[in-house]
Each structure stands twice: as structure tokens, then as C-alpha cells.
Amino acid sequence: MVWQVLEMLEAGAPVEEIITSFITPLTKEHIKAALNYASIIARGSDNVVIGIEKHKTKIPA
């Protein structure tokens, strides 16, 4: 179910639509729990955090 919630959020579905889309309606706490779970997985020990420094570059006209 977590992947379904994440895909719906990524597709731009409003939270209220997600809540009522399942046979057993979800709550906002369920949505937050899905996001928290995804965050924990993405932050796993096998992941490497890369910092990207942004530079303002002038492009000649």
C-alpha cells in the first residue's frame, strides 16, 4: 500500500482523493506514515548523499 500512496502523490493526487481511494479509507496519519517509511528506506545505510553546489552561470547572448 505504501507504494500506491507514493505513486498517487507523485501523480499529483490530492490527499483527500488518496484517503478515499482504498476499500478501507485511510487517514492523513496513514499518508504521513507512508512518507516516513519511504524516507527511512531512502536514507538507508547503503545510500550515498551527494551535495551539489549550484553556480550562477551567465550565458552569453
N, CA, C and O of each residue as an XYZ file, in Angstrom:
244
protein
N       0.813     -1.192      0.000
C       0.000      0.000      0.000
C       0.857      1.256      0.000
O       0.448      2.274     -0.558
N       2.032      1.211      0.610
C       2.896      2.404      0.642
C       3.228      2.854     -0.771
O       3.159      4.044     -1.079
N       3.586      1.911     -1.630
C       3.967      2.288     -2.991
C       2.797      2.927     -3.727
O       2.997      3.832     -4.538
N       1.579      2.467     -3.453
C       0.413      3.046     -4.117
C       0.200      4.495     -3.674
O      -0.082      5.369     -4.493
N       0.336      4.732     -2.384
C       0.190      6.095     -1.862
C       1.249      7.001     -2.474
O       0.946      8.116     -2.898
N       2.502      6.521     -2.520
C       3.587      7.329     -3.074
C       3.369      7.619     -4.553
O       3.599      8.742     -5.003
N       2.932      6.625     -5.309
C       2.668      6.845     -6.735
C       1.534      7.847     -6.939
O       1.593      8.680     -7.843
N       0.517      7.765     -6.110
C      -0.600      8.700     -6.236
C      -0.158     10.121     -5.898
O      -0.553     11.070     -6.575
N       0.658     10.274     -4.857
C       1.187     11.593     -4.509
C       2.052     12.138     -5.636
O       1.952     13.313     -5.989
N       2.897     11.289     -6.198
C       3.789     11.701     -7.292
C       2.984     12.135     -8.515
O       3.387     13.040     -9.246
N       1.845     11.482     -8.728
C       0.995     11.817     -9.870
C       0.166     13.078     -9.626
O      -0.525     13.560    -10.523
N       0.241     13.608     -8.402
C      -0.467     14.845     -8.112
C      -1.851     14.674     -7.513
O      -2.616     15.635     -7.426
N      -2.179     13.455     -7.098
C      -3.497     13.232     -6.497
C      -3.602     13.970     -5.164
O      -2.677     13.920     -4.354
N      -4.710     14.645     -4.936
C      -4.896     15.319     -3.646
C      -4.998     14.290     -2.518
O      -5.482     13.178     -2.727
N      -4.547     14.662     -1.342
C      -4.570     13.757     -0.190
C      -5.984     13.241      0.060
O      -6.169     12.061      0.359
N      -6.968     14.103     -0.058
C      -8.359     13.676      0.180
C      -8.778     12.566     -0.791
O      -9.515     11.657     -0.410
N      -8.313     12.639     -2.030
C      -8.624     11.588     -3.013
C      -7.950     10.281     -2.625
O      -8.553      9.212     -2.724
N      -6.710     10.364     -2.188
C      -5.976      9.165     -1.773
C      -6.676      8.515     -0.588
O      -6.841      7.296     -0.549
N      -7.082      9.325      0.370
C      -7.729      8.816      1.581
C      -8.963      7.981      1.243
O      -9.210      6.962      1.889
N      -9.734      8.394      0.249
C     -10.983      7.689     -0.083
C     -10.828      6.654     -1.193
O     -11.810      6.013     -1.565
N      -9.625      6.473     -1.730
C      -9.424      5.571     -2.866
C      -9.304      4.100     -2.479
O      -9.393      3.230     -3.345
N      -9.110      3.815     -1.233
C      -8.912      2.437     -0.799
C     -10.200      1.886     -0.196
O     -11.047      2.646      0.273
N     -10.345      0.556     -0.209
C     -11.549     -0.089      0.326
C     -11.780      0.357      1.771
O     -12.888      0.745      2.142
N     -10.729      0.295      2.571
C     -10.781      0.842      3.925
C     -10.159      2.223      3.849
O      -8.952      2.340      3.639
N     -10.955      3.274      4.015
C     -10.408      4.628      3.879
C      -9.211      4.871      4.796
O      -9.174      4.415      5.939
N      -8.246      5.593      4.266
C      -7.052      5.939      5.025
C      -7.289      7.230      5.793
O      -8.311      7.898      5.631
N      -6.325      7.559      6.626
C      -6.348      8.843      7.326
C      -5.105      9.616      6.909
O      -4.212      9.063      6.267
N      -5.048     10.882      7.272
C      -3.847     11.667      6.982
C      -2.640     11.069      7.695
O      -1.515     11.182      7.208
N      -2.862     10.441      8.830
C      -1.770      9.793      9.557
C      -1.199      8.625      8.755
O       0.004      8.370      8.807
N      -2.052      7.912      8.013
C      -1.574      6.833      7.144
C      -0.667      7.394      6.046
O       0.374      6.813      5.738
N      -1.064      8.517      5.463
C      -0.271      9.153      4.409
C       1.083      9.576      4.974
O       2.120      9.346      4.351
N       1.069     10.192      6.149
C       2.319     10.606      6.793
C       3.197      9.403      7.098
O       4.417      9.475      6.946
N       2.593      8.298      7.526
C       3.356      7.086      7.825
C       4.005      6.530      6.558
O       5.140      6.056      6.603
N       3.296      6.585      5.432
C       3.861      6.115      4.161
C       5.058      6.967      3.763
O       6.076      6.440      3.314
N       4.941      8.285      3.925
C       6.057      9.183      3.604
C       7.235      8.948      4.546
O       8.387      8.967      4.114
N       6.956      8.727      5.815
C       8.014      8.457      6.782
C       8.737      7.159      6.439
O       9.965      7.100      6.493
N       7.984      6.122      6.086
C       8.576      4.836      5.711
C       9.474      5.000      4.485
O      10.590      4.482      4.455
N       8.986      5.719      3.479
C       9.784      5.950      2.272
C      11.057      6.709      2.605
O      12.114      6.425      2.041
N      10.969      7.659      3.502
C      12.140      8.431      3.923
C      13.169      7.535      4.603
O      14.367      7.650      4.345
N      12.700      6.650      5.466
C      13.607      5.723      6.161
C      14.301      4.813      5.156
O      15.507      4.588      5.257
N      13.558      4.289      4.194
C      14.138      3.404      3.176
C      15.155      4.164      2.330
O      16.250      3.660      2.079
N      14.806      5.366      1.889
C      15.701      6.161      1.041
C      16.961      6.581      1.778
O      18.006      6.779      1.158
N      16.875      6.718      3.084
C      18.001      7.151      3.892
C      18.851      5.963      4.339
O      19.797      6.145      5.105
N      18.539      4.768      3.882
C      19.217      3.554      4.313
C      20.731      3.641      4.268
O      21.294      4.526      3.625
N      21.377      2.727      4.948
C      22.838      2.761      5.093
C      23.577      2.520      3.782
O      24.760      2.847      3.679
N      22.915      1.961      2.786
C      23.575      1.700      1.505
C      23.555      2.911      0.581
O      24.165      2.885     -0.488
N      22.864      3.966      0.982
C      22.756      5.154      0.141
C      23.891      6.124      0.415
O      24.398      6.211      1.533
N      24.277      6.844     -0.615
C      25.320      7.856     -0.504
C      24.681      9.218     -0.753
O      23.979      9.411     -1.745
N      24.928     10.152      0.146
C      24.398     11.501     -0.011
C      25.419     12.325     -0.771
O      26.585     12.398     -0.384
N      24.975     12.946     -1.857
C      25.860     13.749     -2.693
C      25.384     15.190     -2.635
O      24.216     15.474     -2.899
N      26.282     16.094     -2.291
C      25.948     17.512     -2.291
C      26.287     18.106     -3.647
O      27.356     17.847     -4.199
N      25.383     18.892     -4.170
C      25.611     19.538     -5.458
C      25.598     21.036     -5.226
O      24.599     21.601     -4.780
N      26.707     21.667     -5.532
C      26.811     23.110     -5.367
C      26.286     23.781     -6.626
O      26.703     23.456     -7.737
N      25.369     24.718     -6.440
C      24.788     25.422     -7.582
C      25.595     26.677     -7.869
O      25.950     27.423     -6.956
N      25.882     26.899     -9.142
C      26.606     28.091     -9.575
C      25.729     28.870    -10.537
O      25.044     28.292    -11.381
N      25.759     30.169    -10.403
C      25.058     31.015    -11.365
C      26.009     31.283    -12.514
O      27.053     31.911    -12.341
N      25.643     30.808    -13.670
C      26.479     30.972    -14.852
C      25.785     31.897    -15.834
O      24.618     31.703    -16.177
N      26.516     32.899    -16.278
C      25.962     33.805    -17.280
C      26.192     33.204    -18.655
O      27.306     32.817    -19.008
N      25.125     33.135    -19.414
C      25.218     32.609    -20.769
C      25.258     33.800    -21.716
O      24.366     34.648    -21.684
N      26.298     33.871    -22.570
C      26.392     34.996    -23.499
C      25.207     35.015    -24.457
O      24.716     33.968    -24.881
N      24.759     36.215    -24.788
C      23.613     36.366    -25.698
C      24.037     36.152    -27.127
O      23.211     36.238    -28.035
